[in-house]
Amino acid sequence: MARVTLVDVFKHRITQKYLQRSGIHHAVTVAGYAYDLALEASVSPDLATKSALLHDMGHYEWYLDGKWDYEEYRKHDIHAIKGAERAHKLLIRLGEDRLVAKEVSLAVLLHTDSYLPFSLSGKRTSLQDVVAEADRKDEQPNGLHHYNKMSPSSAIKNLSVLDKKITDYYENNIEAE
C-alpha cells in the first residue's frame, strides 16, 4: 500500500476547510517540530507529522458580541475531541491504514488536556507526547499562533520537504536493518 503523504492529507477538501480555522501556518510548523521530536524519541515520523498536521482540525471560532473571545473559547473548548473524529474519518477516506488512522486520531485527541478535569502528564504514549510537545513549541499567548499566515502553496512546499524526509528516513532505516 502506498503511503498517504502529508501533501495528500493537506490537499483534501476537509483538511482545507478545518485548517483555515485553526491556522495553516501553525499546523505546518507543528508538523515540522513533530518530525524532529519524533526522531529524538524514536517515534514514527510518519505518524507524528500526520498527527501534528491534523492536531487542531477540531477548532472553531468563539465570538462574543462579534469579537474573538479567547477566554470563553478556553472555557468551552473541545477541539481535541472533534479533531480526533475528523482526523480519523479523513484518513480512512484517503485510504490510510486503519491502525495508522487510529493512532493519529488518538494523538490528536490527547495532544492537549485543556478540556479534561485532570492532567495527562505521564499518561501519554511517546507519539502523543511528541505531538503535545510540538504543539507547545509553537504556542503564543491568547492563541495568536492560530493567526499566523501561510499560503497553501507555501504549505505544500514545506510539507513536500517533510514528505521527502519521511521517505528517506524509512528507506534508510529499512536498508540499515
N, C-alpha and C positions, 0 to 999 in steps of 0.2 A: 504494500500500500504506500502510495506517495505521501510524503509529509505535507500536512496542511501548513503553509507558511504564514508568517506574520503579515505579509502583504496580502495573502488570500483573506485572512481574517479582517484586516483593516478595510479592504475594498468592499466587503459585504455591506449591503444597504442597512442592515440592522446595526452594525458597528458604526457606520457613518452617522446614523440617527442619534445614537446614545453618546458617542464620543464628542459630538458637537456640544452636548450639555455639560459634560464633565471636563472637557478640555483635551484636544488632540495633543497639545504640547506636553501636558502632564502625563498622559498615557504613554507617549513615545519615550519621554525622558525616564519614566519609571521602568519601562521595559529595558532600556539601556543599563540602568543601575542593576536591575534584576539579573541580567546576563553576567555582569562582573561578580555580583554576590553569589550567584549560583556556582560559578567556577570555584570560588573560595570555599563554599560549603559542600562541594561535591554533590550538587543537586542538578537534575536535568535542566540544562539551559533552555531547552525547547518548552518544557512545562513552565519554568519560571518566567520566561518572557511572554508567553501567551497569557498567563495568569496576570502578570503586571500590566500588559496592554489592556486587558479587559476589566481590571480590578474596580474601576469606578463606573462601569456602564449602568449601574443602578441609580445613579444620581438624578436628581430632579432639582428644579429651581424653587426656592421658597421665598415668596414675596409677601410682604406685609404692607398694605397701603401703597402698592405699586413700587416698593423699594426692597431690594435684596436684604434679607434679614438672616445673617449667618447664625446668630444665637438661637433663633427659632428653628432654623434648619437643624442645628446640632441636637436640640431637644427632641426632635421628632424623626431623626434620621434612621432609615432602614435600608440605605442604599446597598449595603453588602448582601442583604437577603435578596433584593430584587436583582442585583447584578449577577449573583450566582446562578439564578434561574435563567436569566438572559444569556449568560455565557455558555451554559450547558446546552441550551436549545440551539444557539448559533453554531457551536462546534459540531453538534450532531448533524445539523443541516449541511455543513461544509464537508461532511464525510470523515470527520475526525474519529479516531479510535475511541470507543465508549469509555474505556478506563482513563484515557487521557482527558476526555471531556469531564469526567467525574473529578479527577484530581485538580484540574484547573478550576472547576466550579467551587470545590471546597476551599481552594486557596483564595478565591475571590470572596467567598463567604467569611473567611476568617482573617482577612488582611487587616481588619480593624475590630476592636471590641467596643466601639463607641455606642453601639446600640444594645449592648448587653449590660446586665446589672452586676457583672463580675469581670475580672481581668482574664485574658487568655495567656498571660505571661507564664511561660514554662509549659504550656499545654499544646502549642502548635507543633506541627511536623517541621522538618527542615525546610521544605518547599514553602510552607505557609509563613515561616519566619523570614525567608528571603523576600517574599512579596511584601510583607509588612514593613521590613526594613527599607526596601527600595522605595516604597511609598513615603515613609518618613523622611528619607533623604531629600525629597523634592517639596516637602510641605513648606508653606508660607503662612504667616498669621492671617486669621479670618478667611481662610480658604482661597486666598488670592492666587495660589498655584493653579487653580482651575481656570483662570482668566488669562494666562499667558497664551500668546498666539503662535500657531504654526500652521502653515498652509498644508492642505492634503498632499500636494506634490512633494513638499519637504519631508513630510511624514513618511511617504512611500520610499523616498531616497534613504532615510535613516533606517527604516525597517528592512529595506533590501540589504543594507550593510549588516544588520543584525542577523538576517536570514543566512547570509553568506558565512558569517562567523559560526553560526549554529551548525550549518552543513559541514564546514571544515572541522569543527570540534568532533562531530560524530564520525567523520571519515578518518580522522587521525586517531581517535580512540579505538575504533574497530581494528585498524591496522596494527595498533600497539598491543592488542590482546593476543 
